[in-house]
Amino acid sequence: MTPKNRTRTDCATGNNDKMSREQVPLHVPTTISNTRAYQPYKNDSLFEHATWVYAFCREHLFRDDTKRIITALWPEGRPAPGTTLIELGCGPGFYSCRLGERFRDMLVTGADRSAKQVQWAIERAEALHLNNCCFKRINALKLSCPDAAFDVVLASRLLTILPEQAGVIAEMYRVLKPGGRCFVAEPRYAFWASIPLLAMWLLVGLSPSENGYREPYKATVFSADAFTNLFPSQPWKNIRTWQDGRYQYALCEKGLATDSATNEKRSPRC
């Protein structure tokens, strides 16, 4: 039993023993075309040293897509009781807590590789007296939860800072249950997408790290075609992408077990 008014510290799916609290390192760092190369995992993170800056941007500068998420994932207005959702790159827990507060019978897991962002999210959930949310320090490129663990995967502004987008999307597909859906939101313009990175770089410049920081100066953004082309690397049953102002979105549905088996034979994973 979860104590009253306490945030859950176990995984919403009951797979807590399989969900490592520590982030799994990236074994093969890659690079992106940017003014700064992506750095190995062992280097420091801006999100650890400028936690409040990103939290402020998430709270006051970024678009709030809560209503869009609900409309896209649950056209009837609410998830079924017991629905399990994982948010990748949850940061300070903005969406995890918003959804957990609105739908108390849904189980929410927030995952982020930054320990301080996860702590911020835990404190946010505790302040809201949410016992249907838990938060884990996990690398989105190598999730430690088992296959087919969640009904919904949510990711907002995650692909802007990760160089291995195909790996993240593969993990989204893997952890979704048959019939599950994922919702992805990404900014369309580099200037607006890079504001939090630039702000954090300015702050940490006052006390630079000896190891350097792994995040780039500039966020990665995608054209409409490039964004759409990210998702067919997995055998989704349905893929829908659209644009709305400064953001673009994707809603992908995983086929049922029989559909997935058929699709995988036709379109094997890359």
Secondary structure by P-SEA (a helix, b strand, c coil): cccccccccccccccccccccccccccbbbbcccccccccccccccccccaaaaaaaaacccccaaaaaaaaaccccccccbbbbbbccccccaaaaaaaaacccbbbbbbbccaaaaaaaaaaaaaaccccbbbbbccccccccccccccbbbbcccccccccaaaaaaaaaaaccccbbbbbbbbccccccaaaaaaaaaaacccccccccccccbbbbbcaaaaaaccccccccbbbbbccccccbbbbbbccaaaaaaaaaacccc
